[in-house]
């Protein structure tokens, strides 16, 4: 079966979190997917760990804020591209890239200093996509409507 070709960056959505559009770097060098999150607060629902957090979905813009809530799948040590280790919450959520919708793990991390507020890593892409590093927006030519930006 032919795999969908992605560019090195794509517009995606995270419908379970209420994020209708976020520009993501399609990062074959990263194993895990990562989402920019801040004000992360852990709490329990019926004895299960959950997190509330906020996301700034737009690059270089902090006035649009999306409040999110998700069940914690794990809390694990992650090594970033600079070799720094930190403990991060891991959630599982639906990712929509083009016409494909699937569930994947992602870590929550402060990415405000990074170029992209979201990374889609190898684990989420495996057996689904081929990445063409010379192209952008192969499945998402126009950004989706983002609340508060029109």
PLY file of the C-alpha trace (Angstrom):
ply
format ascii 1.0
element vertex 150
property float x
property float y
property float z
element edge 149
property int vertex1
property int vertex2
end_header
0.00 0.00 0.00
1.37 3.41 -0.98
2.10 5.74 1.91
1.00 9.38 1.96
3.84 11.82 1.35
4.31 14.59 3.89
6.49 17.67 3.63
8.90 18.63 6.39
6.13 20.82 7.85
2.35 20.38 7.76
-0.78 21.87 9.31
-2.41 19.32 11.60
-5.28 19.26 14.08
-5.73 17.67 17.50
-9.53 17.43 17.80
-9.58 15.72 21.22
-7.78 18.78 22.60
-9.85 21.37 20.72
-6.89 22.42 18.56
-8.21 22.91 15.03
-4.88 23.92 13.54
-1.23 23.90 14.56
1.81 24.02 12.29
3.91 20.94 12.99
7.46 20.01 12.07
7.50 16.50 10.65
10.62 15.36 12.46
12.13 12.03 11.42
14.97 12.68 13.85
12.63 12.61 16.85
11.21 9.36 18.14
8.38 10.97 20.12
5.85 13.58 19.12
5.84 16.68 21.31
3.33 19.46 21.91
4.04 22.91 23.33
2.23 23.05 26.67
2.40 25.36 29.66
0.62 25.82 33.01
0.52 22.02 33.28
-1.43 20.87 36.33
-1.94 17.22 37.30
-5.21 16.10 38.90
-7.21 12.89 39.33
-10.54 11.76 37.90
-11.86 8.56 39.49
-8.36 7.67 40.66
-6.77 8.14 37.20
-4.15 10.84 36.57
-5.10 13.67 34.18
-3.45 16.95 33.21
-4.86 20.34 32.40
-2.63 22.56 30.30
-2.67 25.44 27.85
-1.36 25.61 24.28
-0.40 28.56 22.09
-1.12 26.92 18.71
0.30 29.70 16.50
3.99 30.26 15.86
5.43 33.52 17.18
2.08 34.48 18.74
1.01 34.07 22.35
-2.39 35.79 22.47
-4.33 32.76 21.18
-4.55 30.20 23.98
-6.35 26.85 23.89
-7.12 25.22 27.27
-6.74 21.43 27.11
-7.32 18.39 29.30
-6.11 14.81 28.76
-5.61 11.56 30.63
-1.95 10.90 31.52
-0.63 7.79 29.81
2.86 7.98 31.32
5.40 10.24 33.00
8.81 9.48 31.56
12.30 10.77 30.96
12.82 12.23 27.48
16.10 13.34 25.91
15.80 16.40 23.64
17.83 17.13 20.52
20.47 18.91 22.63
20.95 15.85 24.83
19.15 17.35 27.84
16.97 14.97 29.83
13.71 15.93 31.50
10.62 14.26 32.88
7.52 14.83 30.76
3.89 13.90 30.86
2.82 11.66 28.01
-0.74 11.76 26.68
-2.46 9.87 23.90
-4.67 11.85 21.52
-6.09 11.89 18.00
-3.88 13.51 15.36
-5.37 14.55 12.00
-2.91 15.03 9.14
-4.65 15.59 5.83
-7.41 12.97 5.52
-5.83 10.54 8.00
-6.91 10.44 11.66
-5.10 8.23 14.17
-4.24 8.04 17.86
-0.67 8.68 18.96
1.37 9.43 22.05
2.87 12.86 22.58
4.90 14.47 25.31
4.02 17.84 26.80
6.91 20.29 26.86
7.58 24.02 26.93
8.42 24.77 23.30
7.94 28.56 23.35
11.57 29.11 22.34
11.37 26.62 19.49
10.41 27.37 15.88
7.50 24.89 15.94
4.92 24.42 18.69
4.47 20.75 17.67
6.73 17.95 16.48
5.40 14.79 14.85
7.96 12.07 15.55
8.82 8.74 13.92
6.60 6.61 16.14
3.45 8.46 15.01
4.47 8.34 11.34
5.61 4.71 11.18
3.84 2.70 8.45
1.67 5.70 7.57
3.80 8.33 5.86
6.87 8.99 3.76
8.54 12.37 4.32
9.93 14.46 1.47
12.31 16.92 3.19
12.35 19.18 0.13
8.61 19.88 0.29
6.19 21.63 2.64
2.44 21.29 3.18
1.91 18.26 0.93
-1.44 17.39 2.55
-2.35 20.77 4.05
-1.90 23.61 1.59
-4.07 26.06 3.56
-4.07 26.46 7.32
-7.30 25.32 8.95
-9.58 27.82 10.66
-8.18 28.63 14.07
-10.57 30.10 16.66
-9.71 33.66 17.62
-7.53 34.33 14.57
-10.10 35.63 12.04
0 1
1 2
2 3
3 4
4 5
5 6
6 7
7 8
8 9
9 10
10 11
11 12
12 13
13 14
14 15
15 16
16 17
17 18
18 19
19 20
20 21
21 22
22 23
23 24
24 25
25 26
26 27
27 28
28 29
29 30
30 31
31 32
32 33
33 34
34 35
35 36
36 37
37 38
38 39
39 40
40 41
41 42
42 43
43 44
44 45
45 46
46 47
47 48
48 49
49 50
50 51
51 52
52 53
53 54
54 55
55 56
56 57
57 58
58 59
59 60
60 61
61 62
62 63
63 64
64 65
65 66
66 67
67 68
68 69
69 70
70 71
71 72
72 73
73 74
74 75
75 76
76 77
77 78
78 79
79 80
80 81
81 82
82 83
83 84
84 85
85 86
86 87
87 88
88 89
89 90
90 91
91 92
92 93
93 94
94 95
95 96
96 97
97 98
98 99
99 100
100 101
101 102
102 103
103 104
104 105
105 106
106 107
107 108
108 109
109 110
110 111
111 112
112 113
113 114
114 115
115 116
116 117
117 118
118 119
119 120
120 121
121 122
122 123
123 124
124 125
125 126
126 127
127 128
128 129
129 130
130 131
131 132
132 133
133 134
134 135
135 136
136 137
137 138
138 139
139 140
140 141
141 142
142 143
143 144
144 145
145 146
146 147
147 148
148 149
